[in-house]
């Protein structure tokens, strides 16, 4: 690719600005909503788990629709709808949360509290679906088009987008946790104001990217048959869902995609369940925010390590090394809750293992993303990625179901053990994929030996079999 074909500095910056605002508000609300619900309904994991479970289930139910929508819709129109959906749902949720806090609700005993939780869950579904559409469109379609399928540019765009995501995970939750430590009602108002203030800038930035990259304006896919768009046939919808699942399973990129999806079956992350658990055992929201900051620093390091590793040994080899790192630390973290040691040491081991495992998680995430982006055909990006998001949501849903069933803080070790098992299974499936593609798992002598060379050098990629 010539220098003139590279995505321009201004295009990339506008893409990053839009992605930053989208991710910042999403992460802020995602973390803040759990804190707010935990504050409103203290002493139980149940309301937060039901809220998150419903949110994840919406993606499972609507995955086929999302995939077809992305593959067949005009890009800018779809992004516009996703931005409006995210911001409107977040603003409405903040309003309802503020009312619950203002009127002093503390349990789900009353019908009004149950109705409020149901409405919050519905709004969370709208926000989640809009977020998934935005994420898949930008990360799995727009980025590939902007990079013009140049591998180095694609890896750089992926890494920068992931750094933005992780930065927002670091600063956003910490900021809202600090405000929440002072006043939950003010934290809710801050979330509302930020999501309302950023919507116009976010839309302007992504619109400029669209109009400055001509390839984004092309959509050479055929229109749907009017008969196929009729909403009356449940049988047809079932066939479409089955067809999407079969295509996903039969695709050469299935194993890395499914292995990545399995990692969503976890409570060993600074998300809703673990935050609620840590709050229940006496940690303050400010301290949890600081822990999450440390975790995100580890995660950010992987966005520099992974591209360097992929450049030297390839995405497939890179994935197996990062995933094995994650397996080791997640197993250590889960084990700490089962052995007979003082609780303070058990929690310390849990936190240390969880934080260390994040390097492996995001390193593998970037490796798997490159494999999928390069393997999936342009006209299948939406359907494949939507099915992948659906599978991820199923496992995420199961993780929330585990804490809804084992809702007492002293039972948290059971979901933690399930999480470790899922990571090990992901490692086995990806190892099968690596073995299938390369004929072996590791070439330690090739990966680690310099053989008299003055510097580390990229390995030849001819061992990787074509994914077709």
Secondary structure, DSSP 8 states (H G I E B T S, - for coil): --GGGS--HHHHHHHHHHHHHHHHHHHHHHHHHHHHHHHHSTT-SHHHHHHHHHHHHHHHHHHHHHHHHHHHS-HHHHHHHHHHHHHHHHHHHHHHHHHHHHTT--SS-SHHHHHHHHHHHHHHHHHHHHHHHHHHIIIIIIHHHHHTT-HHHHHHHHHHHHHHHHHHHHHHHHHHHHHHHH-HHHHHHHHHHHHHHHHHHHHHHHHHHHHH-GGGG--------GGGG-S--HHHHHHHHHHHHHHHHHSTTHHHHHHHHHTTS-S-SSSHHHHHHHHHTT--HHHHHHHHHHHHHHHHHHHHHHHHHHHHH-HHHHHHHHHHHHHHHHHHHHHHTTSSS-HHHHHHHHHHHHHHHHHHHHHHHHHHHHHHHHHS-GGGHHHHHHHHHHHHHHHHHHHHHHHHHS-SGGGHHHHHHHHHHHHHHHHHHHHHHHHHHHSSS--HHHHH--TT-SS------TTS----
